Amino acid sequence: MSKLNKTESDKVPPNTVEQEGTSSLDTAADDIKLAVDLIYLFESNKIDAQVALSAIEIVKADLMSKLDKVE
């Protein structure tokens, strides 16, 4: 069958994830979900990569400090 004779359903394989109503992100670990959210936040706000990395280091230091206080 030539490409010209294919129907739209033949051209694009069905997305089984969408058909089931669940994405892999729905079942991902919380840290993965948070990472995806942060990446989206940085990209959608056009945050420079160096600025984002610097901010992450600040957040990491703050969280490490809080963990030290708990222990």
Secondary structure, DSSP 8 states (H G I E B T S, - for coil): --GGG--HHHHS---HHHHHT--TTTTS-HHHHHHHHHHHHHHHTT--HHHHHHHHHHHHHHHHHHHHHH-
